[in-house]
Amino acid sequence: MAELPACEAIAPFAAIGITAFTTTRAAGDFALGDGAPLPAGVARWERLVQELAPSATRVASSTQVHGVKVLTQSADFGGWRRAENADGHFSQSQGTALAITIADCVPVFLAHPSGAVAMLHAGWRGTAGHILEIGLSRFTNAGLSVNDVRMHLGPAICGRCYEVGPDVFEQLTGWTTIRNRHVDLRALLAEQGREAGVTQISASAHCTQCDNSQFFSHRCGDPQRQVAVILS
């Protein structure tokens, strides 16, 4: 594999042969825009595909809609596949890289020692809608034990910075309130993971808002996006 873009790599996954990372500001903007894809963004994605080769002969991404749809990616394509309206990917096909873009939401990395991997985009809607449970179900449907899955929560807005209204707070926690509250999405996702049977959970120390000089943050007004990638 060629040298990867400036990124925060996930060391615990390397022990089972999984490459996983989130890019930083230094790697540039991976946003593609809401309409026609931005040429600079497309060029950056195409360069990423080249940099991941030959370890990955294909890269799957999607237009994200803050939902809970998780796509299964096989080895039936080459190069870069951009699907529509999904916030997660699962694959058991070696050489398939799964990618999502983020700028405050949580990139959730899932990996099994067999080489099966998943990449999820979890904002408050995905967290409340249990996209993690849906992603983990892909492993169990493939006959793999959730107890063996490793989970990492990448750079995202932290609980000290992330303030939500009463309605969102109730959807996330089940608790009612009459004022805005702070919520730690990574802590909620870790709790969901433990309840589902995941025993190996790690998390980035970085907050996209606190560390805005290193990462793009929607709440800081950044229109740009970093990309999170996993491949076996």
C-alpha angles and dihedrals in degrees: 000000000000120000109293124232119270101293152147105252123206108234099188090062094054089069090068095041097262123136113209133161148148119225122232133217088275090068092056136233119324095182114123100194131244095271128027111002113265110248093226091052093048091050091050091051091048090051090051090053089053093047092052092053136135091019089055121031092182137036124200124201135150144202102269123224104177090255136122104251113132119192125209111225121203132182094269096113142044132216119009122348116191111191127191131254105352135123102198146036135202128191141173092182113108113231094033116123118202119205140186132174124232143176105173100341117101121264104213115202119196125183136172123201088241089068098258111138140180134193120200134187108213121183120157092287093050092046093049090045092052099240087163091061089049091049092049090049088065088064095048091046087056090054095256124134117242087214088071096048117108116215129198128183110209133207110316141142111296130231092256091058103034111087121175137181126257095265095052091043091055093048090052100042108017089236123120123226138167097217140046116284138192118246131192105213093187091054091050092049091048089052091049089050094051091048089053092052104264109145102176109066128158134171140201116254090220128102113200091218099042090044096039091142088066103032137036114250126195091203090055089056099258114150090191126096135210120215129234117206136186129181140160 
